[in-house]
Amino acid sequence: MPIIIHTSDVHLGAPLGWLGPRAAEQREELRRTLSKIVDLVIDQHADALVIAGDLFHSNNPSAATVRFVLRELARLTSESRASVILLPGSHDSLGIESVYTSYRAEFGRLERVSVLGLDGRNSVAVEHAGLKIHGNPLGNHGLDDSAGDLEPDPAFAFNVAVVHAAENDDVEDGQPIAASALAGQGWSYYALGHLRSWHEVEGVGVPAVYPGSPELVVMNGGGQGHVARVELRASGTIVTKVRVGARSVIEARVELTDASDSFSIAEQVGNQAHQNPNAVLRLVLTGLTSAEAGIDDWDLVEELAADYFFVCPPVRDYHLRVTDEDFVQLPERLVVGRFARHMRSRLEEAGTEEERQEIEDALQLGVALLQGKDAIG
């Protein structure tokens, strides 16, 4: 029963500018995560580590980054019997200026490490495991030749196809490869790459998995931070999702109606997203607030910064309350104008402060909705 550890989209050397002053620290975390993956391969007595594209963020990584990768792969093969199969991706694509071409001799000296396509081969046999792994780096920018021309070898009990592709090249909004592009017959597993979040393609006949980035590289996508442990059996392939990443993204949505300042907003955030020094906080502000509230994004970030690894600038999904001057400008011939005048009349008739507040809130919310604003959150 061969065991494979499958990862992709590590993006070593990524600039990670969206993390501001924490970017360099997170680049180091990407390295530590690769070391964790090597440890996992060794601990699990795996037969192969499959990297389905974009180990490097570009074809111009620093020499220190390449040396780090070479050291970790050498450690893996010296401390285990595992083979390493690397498929060049869309960021570290194979070509004249490829990082794999530039360091051809260095990768070539590593025992049991293969870069698919570098020497013209698109398959690697792991003889002791009855396993053959196939991949074509020429299909990194589309589906036409990334999977369709791969053929399983009937001489091996298990065949794995490695494919770095999606329905489009937009990683942020990319769609998984269509099941129809993956012919399940004869294959034991499809090791996919190109998406940053975990995704399993249904309808293929055998497991086809995007493990996503093993460590946080983009703000969007909650499925980052995992690798796939793949156990190949004659009765069927078993895939287990294994957490290896240190960072995660958590989201808090704060309705501003009852929040008057950064402190009160931070208090609401704490009720939704508990303090976590390894988490990136994505904060969405919704609802209605007054212009006088004067909510300052940077004050809010500073208020929350000590509780999280990084706080993203808040997403402003809120709307300003309508002022008395604004109400006068609402045309009476429109429903919104008639509604506003009717509710203001009710305000004048309110008998208690509590009733007045309820009518005021209904007036503001009703006007916002009639104006097409998403003020509910």
Phi, psi and omega in degrees: 000091180298148177239132178240139166256122186244125175224173177193169170052049178287322175060047175301134180086005179298141182293325177054040182301334181295344178268005175054231184291350179266002185299314182298321179296321180287329174298322175293326179294326176300319178295314181299325180292322175299320178296322177297322179295318177299316177301319181296317178302316181294312183295326182275358184053042182290154180271339182203146166252121180249123177247108189270053172099151176059045168298318176258149180285337180207175177273009178233051177290161177294154178300327179295322179294317179294318179298322178299315180298315181299320179295317182292321179291323176295321177298318181298311185286338178279335184254004179208174177262009186290146169265154177243125179241116182254126171254120174303145184253210179270334176274325179244050186296155182279136180174189183299322183261015182294147174300328180287329176286317180297326182247035181304314184295319182293316177293326181293335180280346181282129180290132175060030174245124183234133172256110184299129179093341185293323180250018178091351180271146175241020177208153179225131179264133172251086194301313185297339183259000184063037190233138173230134184243129187238144175194145182239108182289348182289347183261022188292341183251015178181183184260349191299321182231012183280330182230328190297330184262008175277138182233128176293150181261112183294348178287348181248143181293329184229134177232132181239131177257131179251123187225127175250095184193160174213179181290337173212173186266007179275103185295324182295319183241018183296146178257144179300155177302143181289143179301329182294341179276352182244107180276107187291339186296126177090349181258149176262334185193145171250115177267103188258155176211161175126338175261148184274346183242154179300133176206136177250124181277123181271156172084015181270329183106334173226161179301133176227111194232133162265114179284345185075177179292135181286348176217156186299122176233340177227155182289322182274150177103096183282356184267018178278159173104015184229161166233166178256127170264118188245118177251116184268120180232154177298330181277352181140153183275136178247125181247130179240134179274119185243126179281128176231339185284151179267325186263156174212164176251129173240147183242138175235133178245119183247126177272122192276357186305319182255013181253121185257344183204177183298325181295316181291326176293315180300325178295318178294321177300317181299331178286336181262317187237101183295152181306133182208106183291352177257004185253146170264128181263124173253115186252127178244123179260124184235180174088207183238142176213163180268155178296332182289341181300326174058046180289122182256121183303316186286326173298320180293317178299317180296323179297327185261346192303324184290344186265351186220162177297317179205142176245117180289150174306133185302144173276120183272096179246027180252172180229151180279143176296150178281132179271171178301322179295322179295320181299319181299328183280349181290123183298130181292338181286345180265155180303318182297323179291318179294318179299315182298317181292323178295316182290327178291327175296320178294327177300319182293336182266356184299136184269335181230163179293325178296317179294321180297318180295320179297318180292320179299316179296318179295322178297310182297315181293318181297316179297317180299315181293320179294335176274003177084016180269142176272085187258004182272330178093000000 
